[in-house]
Amino acid sequence: MSHFHRHLVDKPRPRYSMNKKSRVRAGHTRAQLFASVIEGKRYTTVQVAELLDVSRSTAYERIKRGPYPLTWANLMKSRLR
C-alpha cells in the first residue's frame, strides 16, 4: 500500500490524549483565570449571567463597564445613571 493511501486504513488518532474529566477540569481552571471579583468573591461570566438571569454577552458587557469595585446592585441595573 502506498504512503498516500495509508491514512484511509489507519484509525484516526484522538485529538487530545487526556480524558474528558481532565479537559473539563482544565476548562474550569481556564475560566477562573478570567473571573471577576464581585463584592470580594470571584465569579466567572457564566456564573454572573446565571445569577442575574441575563445572557453571557450582557453579563460580560455589564462587568466590563464597571464601575469598579463591582457590586451586585450595579450589575443588576441595565443602565447606570
DSSP file (Angstrom, degrees, kcal/mol; ACC not computed):
  #  RESIDUE AA STRUCTURE BP1 BP2  ACC     N-H-->O    O-->H-N    N-H-->O    O-->H-N    TCO  KAPPA ALPHA  PHI   PSI    X-CA   Y-CA   Z-CA
    1    1 A M              0   0    0      0, 0.0     5,-0.0     0, 0.0     2,-0.0   0.000 360.0 360.0 360.0 137.0    0.0    0.0    0.0
    2    2 A S     >  -     0   0    0      1,-0.1     4,-0.7     3,-0.0     3,-0.4  -0.287 360.0-114.3 -75.5 161.2    1.4    3.4   -0.9
    3    3 A H  T >4 S+     0   0    0      1,-0.2     3,-0.6     2,-0.2     4,-0.4   0.839 114.3  61.8 -60.8 -34.3    2.1    6.1    1.6
    4    4 A F  T 34 S+     0   0    0      1,-0.2     3,-0.4     2,-0.1    -1,-0.2   0.868 108.1  40.4 -63.0 -38.9   -0.7    8.2    0.1
    5    5 A H  T >> S+     0   0    0     -3,-0.4     3,-1.4     1,-0.2     4,-0.5   0.474  88.2  93.3 -91.6  -2.6   -3.4    5.7    0.9
    6    6 A R  H XX S+     0   0    0     -4,-0.7     4,-2.0    -3,-0.6     3,-1.4   0.855  76.9  62.3 -60.4 -35.5   -2.2    4.7    4.3
    7    7 A H  H 34 S+     0   0    0     -4,-0.4    -1,-0.3    -3,-0.4    -2,-0.1   0.713  95.0  62.6 -65.6 -19.0   -4.4    7.3    6.1
    8    8 A L  H <4 S+     0   0    0     -3,-1.4    -1,-0.3     1,-0.1    -2,-0.2   0.736 111.1  36.7 -76.1 -22.0   -7.5    5.6    4.7
    9    9 A V  H << S+     0   0    0     -3,-1.4    -2,-0.2    -4,-0.5    -1,-0.1   0.826  97.6  87.4 -99.2 -39.8   -6.7    2.4    6.7
   10   10 A D  S  < S-     0   0    0     -4,-2.0     3,-0.1     1,-0.1     0, 0.0  -0.265  83.9-109.3 -65.1 146.3   -5.3    3.7   10.0
   11   11 A K        -     0   0    0      1,-0.1     2,-0.1     0, 0.0    -1,-0.1  -0.491  40.8-103.3 -69.5 144.1   -7.6    4.5   12.8
   12   12 A P        -     0   0    0      0, 0.0    -1,-0.1     0, 0.0     3,-0.1  -0.472  36.4-120.6 -68.2 141.3   -7.8    8.3   13.5
   13   13 A R        -     0   0    0     -2,-0.1     2,-0.1     1,-0.1    -3,-0.0  -0.529  31.5 -99.7 -78.8 147.6   -5.8    9.4   16.5
   14   14 A P        -     0   0    0      0, 0.0    -1,-0.1     0, 0.0     3,-0.1  -0.412  26.2-130.8 -65.3 145.3   -7.6   11.1   19.3
   15   15 A R  S    S+     0   0    0      1,-0.1     2,-0.4    -2,-0.1    -2,-0.0   0.895  91.9  28.4 -66.0 -40.3   -7.3   14.8   19.2
   16   16 A Y        -     0   0    0      2,-0.1    -1,-0.1     1,-0.1     7,-0.0  -0.950  66.6-147.9-123.3 144.4   -6.3   15.1   22.8
   17   17 A S  S    S+     0   0    0     -2,-0.4     2,-0.2    -3,-0.1    -1,-0.1   0.681  75.8  83.7 -83.8 -17.3   -4.5   12.4   24.9
   18   18 A M  S    S-     0   0    0      1,-0.1    -2,-0.1     2,-0.1     2,-0.0  -0.503  83.2-108.7 -87.2 158.4   -6.2   13.4   28.2
   19   19 A N     >  -     0   0    0     -2,-0.2     4,-1.8     1,-0.1     3,-0.3  -0.211  32.7 -98.6 -80.2 173.8   -9.6   12.1   29.2
   20   20 A K  H  > S+     0   0    0      1,-0.2     4,-2.7     2,-0.2     5,-0.2   0.874 120.0  57.6 -61.8 -40.4  -12.8   14.1   29.3
   21   21 A K  H  > S+     0   0    0      1,-0.2     4,-2.3     2,-0.2    -1,-0.2   0.905 108.1  47.3 -58.7 -42.0  -12.6   14.7   33.1
   22   22 A S  H  > S+     0   0    0     -3,-0.3     4,-2.4     2,-0.2    -1,-0.2   0.878 111.3  51.0 -67.5 -38.1   -9.2   16.4   32.7
   23   23 A R  H  X S+     0   0    0     -4,-1.8     4,-2.2     2,-0.2    -2,-0.2   0.905 110.7  48.7 -66.5 -40.2  -10.5   18.5   29.8
   24   24 A V  H  X S+     0   0    0     -4,-2.7     4,-2.3     2,-0.2    -2,-0.2   0.934 112.2  48.6 -63.6 -45.3  -13.5   19.7   31.8
   25   25 A R  H  X S+     0   0    0     -4,-2.3     4,-2.3    -5,-0.2    -2,-0.2   0.900 110.4  51.4 -61.4 -40.8  -11.2   20.5   34.8
   26   26 A A  H  X S+     0   0    0     -4,-2.4     4,-2.4     1,-0.2    -1,-0.2   0.888 108.8  51.8 -63.6 -38.8   -8.9   22.4   32.5
   27   27 A G  H  X S+     0   0    0     -4,-2.2     4,-2.2     2,-0.2    -2,-0.2   0.904 110.2  47.9 -63.9 -41.8  -11.8   24.4   31.1
   28   28 A H  H  X S+     0   0    0     -4,-2.3     4,-1.8     2,-0.2    -2,-0.2   0.894 111.6  50.7 -65.7 -39.5  -12.9   25.3   34.6
   29   29 A T  H  X S+     0   0    0     -4,-2.3     4,-0.9     1,-0.2    -2,-0.2   0.913 110.6  48.9 -64.0 -42.9   -9.4   26.3   35.6
   30   30 A R  H >X S+     0   0    0     -4,-2.4     3,-0.7     1,-0.2     4,-0.6   0.896 108.3  54.0 -64.2 -39.7   -9.1   28.5   32.5
   31   31 A A  H >< S+     0   0    0     -4,-2.2     3,-1.1     1,-0.2    -1,-0.2   0.872 102.4  58.1 -62.2 -36.6  -12.5   30.2   33.2
   32   32 A Q  H >< S+     0   0    0     -4,-1.8     3,-1.3     1,-0.3    -1,-0.2   0.767  94.1  66.8 -66.9 -23.7  -11.3   31.1   36.7
   33   33 A L  H << S+     0   0    0     -4,-0.9    -1,-0.3    -3,-0.7    -2,-0.2   0.824 107.5  40.2 -62.4 -29.6   -8.4   33.0   35.1
   34   34 A F  T << S+     0   0    0     -3,-1.1    -1,-0.3    -4,-0.6    -2,-0.2   0.170  88.9 134.0-104.9  16.7  -10.9   35.4   33.7
   35   35 A A    <   -     0   0    0     -3,-1.3     2,-0.3     9,-0.1     9,-0.3  -0.303  48.1-135.8 -68.9 151.5  -13.1   35.5   36.8
   36   36 A S  E     -A   43   0A   0      7,-3.3     7,-2.8     2,-0.0     2,-0.7  -0.830  11.6-126.2-107.5 146.8  -14.3   38.8   38.1
   37   37 A V  E     -A   42   0A   0     -2,-0.3    33,-0.6     5,-0.2     2,-0.5  -0.839  28.9-179.5 -95.3 118.6  -14.3   39.9   41.8
   38   38 A I  E >  S-Ab  41  70A   0      3,-3.0     3,-1.4    -2,-0.7    33,-0.2  -0.971  72.3 -21.3-122.3 115.8  -17.8   41.0   42.9
   39   39 A E  T 3  S-     0   0    0     31,-1.6    -1,-0.1    -2,-0.5    32,-0.1   0.882 129.9 -47.8  50.5  44.9  -18.1   42.1   46.5
   40   40 A G  T 3  S+     0   0    0      1,-0.2     2,-0.4    30,-0.2    -1,-0.3   0.444 119.7  97.4  84.6   1.4  -15.0   40.1   47.5
   41   41 A K  E <  S-A   38   0A   0     -3,-1.4    -3,-3.0    -5,-0.0     2,-0.4  -0.953  71.3-119.4-126.1 145.5  -15.8   36.8   45.7
   42   42 A R  E     +A   37   0A   0     -2,-0.4     2,-0.3    -5,-0.2    -5,-0.2  -0.656  33.5 174.9 -86.7 133.9  -14.7   35.5   42.4
   43   43 A Y  E     -A   36   0A   0     -7,-2.8    -7,-3.3    -2,-0.4     2,-0.1  -0.995  24.8-131.9-135.5 141.0  -17.3   34.7   39.7
   44   44 A T     >  -     0   0    0     -2,-0.3     4,-2.3    -9,-0.3     5,-0.2  -0.446  34.0-106.9 -80.9 165.6  -17.0   33.6   36.1
   45   45 A T  H  > S+     0   0    0      1,-0.2     4,-2.6     2,-0.2     5,-0.2   0.881 121.7  53.4 -60.7 -38.6  -19.0   35.4   33.4
   46   46 A V  H  > S+     0   0    0      2,-0.2     4,-2.3     1,-0.2    -1,-0.2   0.910 108.4  49.2 -64.1 -42.0  -21.3   32.4   33.1
   47   47 A Q  H  > S+     0   0    0      2,-0.2     4,-2.4     1,-0.2    -2,-0.2   0.914 111.8  48.7 -63.6 -42.3  -22.0   32.4   36.8
   48   48 A V  H  X S+     0   0    0     -4,-2.3     4,-2.4     1,-0.2     5,-0.2   0.920 110.5  51.6 -62.7 -43.8  -22.8   36.1   36.7
   49   49 A A  H  X>S+     0   0    0     -4,-2.6     5,-2.1     1,-0.2     4,-1.0   0.907 111.6  46.8 -60.2 -42.6  -25.1   35.6   33.8
   50   50 A E  H  <5S+     0   0    0     -4,-2.3    -1,-0.2     2,-0.2    -2,-0.2   0.909 113.3  47.9 -66.9 -41.7  -27.0   32.8   35.6
   51   51 A L  H  <5S+     0   0    0     -4,-2.4    -2,-0.2     1,-0.2    -1,-0.2   0.851 118.5  39.9 -68.5 -34.4  -27.3   34.8   38.8
   52   52 A L  H  <5S-     0   0    0     -4,-2.4    -1,-0.2    -5,-0.2    -2,-0.2   0.566 106.0-128.4 -88.8  -9.2  -28.6   37.9   37.0
   53   53 A D  T  <5 +     0   0    0     -4,-1.0     2,-0.3     1,-0.2    -3,-0.2   0.924  68.2 118.6  58.8  47.9  -30.7   35.8   34.6
   54   54 A V  S   <S-     0   0    0     -5,-2.1    -1,-0.2    -6,-0.2    -2,-0.1  -0.808  70.8 -81.9-130.1 172.9  -29.2   37.5   31.5
   55   55 A S     >  -     0   0    0     -2,-0.3     4,-2.4     1,-0.1     5,-0.2  -0.287  40.1-111.5 -72.2 163.1  -27.2   36.3   28.5
   56   56 A R  H  > S+     0   0    0      1,-0.2     4,-2.6     2,-0.2     5,-0.2   0.890 118.3  52.3 -62.3 -39.8  -23.5   35.8   28.8
   57   57 A S  H  > S+     0   0    0      2,-0.2     4,-2.3     1,-0.2    -1,-0.2   0.894 109.8  48.8 -66.3 -38.1  -22.8   38.7   26.4
   58   58 A T  H  > S+     0   0    0      2,-0.2     4,-2.4     1,-0.2    -2,-0.2   0.924 112.0  48.8 -65.4 -44.1  -25.0   41.0   28.6
   59   59 A A  H  X S+     0   0    0     -4,-2.4     4,-2.3     1,-0.2    -2,-0.2   0.918 111.1  50.8 -60.5 -43.4  -23.2   39.9   31.7
   60   60 A Y  H  X S+     0   0    0     -4,-2.6     4,-2.5     1,-0.2    -2,-0.2   0.922 110.6  48.6 -60.8 -45.2  -19.8   40.4   30.1
   61   61 A E  H  X S+     0   0    0     -4,-2.3     4,-2.1     1,-0.2    -1,-0.2   0.907 111.6  49.1 -62.7 -42.5  -20.8   43.9   29.0
   62   62 A R  H  X S+     0   0    0     -4,-2.4     4,-0.9     2,-0.2    -1,-0.2   0.884 112.6  47.7 -66.3 -37.9  -22.0   44.8   32.5
   63   63 A I  H  < S+     0   0    0     -4,-2.3     3,-0.5    -5,-0.2    -2,-0.2   0.917 113.0  49.4 -65.9 -42.2  -18.8   43.5   34.1
   64   64 A K  H  < S+     0   0    0     -4,-2.5    -2,-0.2     1,-0.2    -1,-0.2   0.855 105.7  56.0 -66.7 -36.0  -16.7   45.4   31.6
   65   65 A R  H  < S+     0   0    0     -4,-2.1    -1,-0.2     1,-0.2    -2,-0.2   0.742  90.9 161.8 -73.4 -22.1  -18.5   48.7   32.0
   66   66 A G     <  -     0   0    0     -4,-0.9    -1,-0.2    -3,-0.5     2,-0.1  -0.557  55.5-148.1  82.3-150.6  -17.9   48.8   35.8
   67   67 A P        -     0   0    0      0, 0.0     4,-0.3     0, 0.0    -1,-0.2   0.626  57.1-106.8 -70.6 154.4  -17.9   50.9   38.0
   68   68 A Y  S    S+     0   0    0     -2,-0.1     2,-0.1    -3,-0.1     3,-0.0  -0.767 100.2  47.6-101.2 146.0  -15.2   49.2   40.0
   69   69 A P  S    S-     0   0    0      0, 0.0   -31,-0.1     0, 0.0     2,-0.1   0.538  98.5-126.6 -67.9 147.1  -15.2   47.6   42.5
   70   70 A L  B     -b   38   0A   0    -33,-0.6   -31,-1.6    -2,-0.1     2,-0.3  -0.366  28.8-173.3 -70.4 140.9  -18.1   45.7   41.2
   71   71 A T     >  -     0   0    0     -4,-0.3     4,-1.9   -33,-0.2     5,-0.2  -0.951  33.5-124.4-129.8 154.1  -21.3   45.3   43.2
   72   72 A W  H  > S+     0   0    0     -2,-0.3     4,-2.0     1,-0.2     5,-0.2   0.862 110.7  60.2 -64.2 -34.9  -24.4   43.2   42.5
   73   73 A A  H  > S+     0   0    0      1,-0.2     4,-0.7     2,-0.2    -1,-0.2   0.915 109.0  42.0 -60.0 -43.4  -26.5   46.4   42.8
   74   74 A N  H  4 S+     0   0    0      1,-0.2     3,-0.4     2,-0.2    -1,-0.2   0.857 112.5  53.8 -72.8 -34.8  -24.7   48.0   39.8
   75   75 A L  H  < S+     0   0    0     -4,-1.9    -1,-0.2     1,-0.2    -2,-0.2   0.810 103.8  57.1 -68.8 -28.6  -24.6   44.7   37.8
   76   76 A M  H  < S+     0   0    0     -4,-2.0     2,-0.3    -5,-0.2    -1,-0.2   0.757  88.6  91.1 -73.5 -23.9  -28.4   44.3   38.1
   77   77 A K     <  -     0   0    0     -4,-0.7     3,-0.1    -3,-0.4    -3,-0.0  -0.535  67.2-151.7 -74.9 134.4  -29.0   47.7   36.6
   78   78 A S  S    S+     0   0    0     -2,-0.3     2,-0.4     1,-0.2    -1,-0.2   0.840  85.6  19.4 -73.5 -30.8  -29.4   47.7   32.8
   79   79 A R  S    S-     0   0    0     -3,-0.0     2,-0.4   -17,-0.0    -1,-0.2  -0.999  75.4-134.6-137.8 142.2  -28.1   51.3   32.6
   80   80 A L              0   0    0     -2,-0.4    -6,-0.0    -3,-0.1     0, 0.0  -0.773 360.0 360.0 -92.8 139.9  -26.0   53.3   35.0
   81   81 A R              0   0    0     -2,-0.4    -1,-0.1     0, 0.0     0, 0.0   0.371 360.0 360.0-115.2 360.0  -27.1   56.9   35.6
